[in-house]
Amino acid sequence: MNNEAIRKLSDIIDASRRIVFFGGAGVSTASGIPDFRSSAGLYADQKSVLPPEMILSRTFFYLQPEAFFDFYRTHLLFPDTTPNAVHTFLYRLEKKDTLRGIVTQNIDGLHKAAGNIRVYELHGNVHENYCMECNAAWSMEKLLHSEGIPRCDCGGVIKPNVVLYGEPLEKYVCIGARREITNADTLIVAGTSLAVEPAASFIDDFRGKHLIVINRDPTPADEKADLLLHEDVAEVFQSLLDRHSFVTEAP
């Protein structure tokens, strides 16, 4: 761990007034949720002849719904996971009113589970599901404890409120996320390869003072960052927790 870089990051956070956090799958790996594209991620482990992008697409959902839900239950639902150091630190920053928004590509809902309110979930949330016929809301447990195609009491198919490949991002979530990034004085980009569009391009809206990138592997934003940490995201934020006394209280 680069202690000097951690000190600089801590100083920037202390001096900032409008921080926005832009995160990806690497934020949640410490909670036991695998990422997608690393050597140990979902795509590398997938033994199916079909790539995950195809199975998790809008077209596959409509043409092969039973196969879609078999994959979805196995690889995207983690009911026993809990927030880690990243989520906890960000919750305390929001309580301090210096964190103005979390823009996340993750669908696990852990930022909200940690207590954060200013969360822009670009790709949806596995805890939110709805009937395609009557629009009734259903919990994640309904999908976990069903077999085959999950159905509402009315008989309609229950669809997860997640953005599948081939579907557009929700308009008003994007507007809010980009507004917060534009108005931020510090943008922390963490745990993302910035390989998924259009979400990755959102950081181009940043016009503030400090762009911080925290990711094990290189990203397209590295050369623009004024502070770059090729470190494990959870370890970095655990170090920040240890430095900031205001985050010692549990959510």
N, C-alpha and C positions, 0 to 999 in steps of 0.2 A: 504494500500500500504506500502510495506517495504522500507522505505526511505534509509536505510543503504545499502540494496541490490541494489537499483537504483543508489546510489552513486558509488558503486563498479563497476556496469555495465558501468556507464558513464566513469569511470577511465580506465577500460579495453579498451573501444572503442577508447578513446583518445590516448592510448599507442599502439594500433594495427596498422599494416600497410597493412595487407592482410586479410580483414574480408569477410567471406562468410555467407550469410543468407539462412537457409533452413526452408521453411515455409509450412504450411498447411492451412486447412479450417478456423482455428481460427483467421488467419490474416485478413480475409475479413468479419467476422461477424459484425464488427462495421460499415461496409458499407451496411449492410442490406442483406447480402447473408448468408443463413443458412448453418451451417456445416452439416456433415452427421451423426455422431455417438453420439452426446450429447443427453441429455434428451429432448431438444427442436429442435433437428436436423431433417434432411430430413427423415432418416430411422424411427425415432420414430413417425413422423407425417403421414407417408405413410399409407393410408387406403386400398391400393390394396392388393389382395390376393397374388400377386407376389412380391417377395422382389426386391428392387431397383437394386441389383447386377444382377439379372436376366434380368430385363428390359433394363439395360444399358450395356448389353453384346453384343458381336459381333454376336452371334447366333441369339439373339432376333431381332437385327437390320435387319438381312437378312430374317428371317422367318416372322416377324410381324412389318414391317417398319412403318405402319400407327400408331400402338399403341406406338411404340418407339418414334416417333416424337411428339405425343400428350403428353407423359410424359416429354420428353426433353424440349419442349417449356414451359411447366407449371413449372417445377422444377429446370431447370438449366440455363435459360436465364433471366438476370436481366439488361435490357438496360439502366435503369436510375441510376445505382449505380456509385458512384465516390470514388476515393482513400481516405483512412483515414490516421490517424497519422502514422501508420506503413509504409505505402507506401511513404508518404511524407518524413519521416526521412531517409529512405533508399535511396531515390532519392538524398538527400543532401549529404549523405555519398559517393555515387558514384561520384557526382560532385567534392567532395573533394579528390577522387581517393584512398580512403581507403577501400571502398567496392568493392571487385573484382568480385563478382557474387551473383546473387539471384537464388537459386534452389527452384522452387515452384511446389507443387503438385496441385495447384489451376488452374482452366481453365477459370477464369473470366477476365483475361487480365488487371487487375488493376495495376500491377507493371509497365507495359508498358504505361498505361494511365497516370501514375504519372510522366513518363519521363525516367524511367530506360531503359538502353540499354543492360546491361550484365545480361540478364534474360534467365534462362534455364527452359522452361515450360515442365516438365516431362510428363504431361498428356494432353498437347495440349492447345488450345485456342478457345473459343466459337466464337470469332470474325472472325475466319478463317474457310472457308467452300469451298468445291470444288466439281465439277461435276465428277461423277464416270465414265462418258463416254469420255468427251472432256477435263477434268481437268481445266475447267474455274473456276476462283475464284469468290466467292459470299460472301456478308456481312452477319452479323447476322440478319439484318433487313429483308433480303430475307426470312429467315426461320420464323421469327416472323410474317410476313404478309402473309404467305402462309397457306393453309389448307391441311390437309392430308399429303401426301408425297411431299416434295418440289422438284421441277424439274427445271432443267436448260433450257435455250432457245432451246437447242438441243434435249431436251426430257429426258436426263439422270437424275438420282437421285442425289440430292445434299447431300453430307455427311459432317457432322461436322468434323473438324480436331481435334478431341479429342480421347484419347485412351480409348476404351471400354474394359470392362472385357473380357479377352480372347485374347486381342491383345498385341503385344510386345511394349515396349517403343521404341521411335525413337533412333537409334543407336548413331548418332552423337551428339544429345542432351545429352545423357547419358555420352558419352566420355568427353564432355566439362564440364558437371556438376561435374563429379568425379575428373577431373583434378584440378578444382578450389578448391574443398574440400581438396584434398591431399596437395595442396600448401598453404592453409590458415594458418595463425597464430592464428586466432580466428574464431570459428564456432558458430553462434547463431542459435539454433534450436527453432522455435517458432510456436505456434498454431497448433501443430500436435500431434496426439496420437502415431505416428510411428507404425501404425497398418497395413499399406498398403505396400506390397512388390511388386517389388524389390526396390522401391524408399527408403523405410525406412533403408535399409541396406547400402545406400550410405554413411551415416555418419560414418560407420566403417572405411572408408578410411582416416578419419581425424587423423593427427599426430602432430597437432600444440600445442600451449601453453594453450589456453583457450577454453573449451567447455561450452557454456552457454545454459541452457534449460529454456524456458519460456512457460508455459502451465498451464491452470487451473487444469487439472487432471494429475495424475502421468503418466510417460512414461517409456519405457524400458531403456532410456538413463539417467534417473535421477541419478542413482548411479555412473555414470561416470562423471557427470558434476562437475566442480569446482565452478559454480555459478548456483543456482537453484531458480527460481521464480515461485511459483504456483499462478500466477496472470493473470488477463485479459491482453492479448497481447497489445491491442490498448491503454489501460490505462498506461501500462509500457512505450510505445513509446511516448505517449503524455507527460509523465514526462521527457523523454529524449529530446523531442522538447523544453520543457521549460528550460532545462539546457544548451542547445547548441545554442549559438547565430547564428552560421552559417546556421541554418536551419529555420530561421524566414522568409526568402523570399519565396514567393509562386513559385511553378514550372512554 
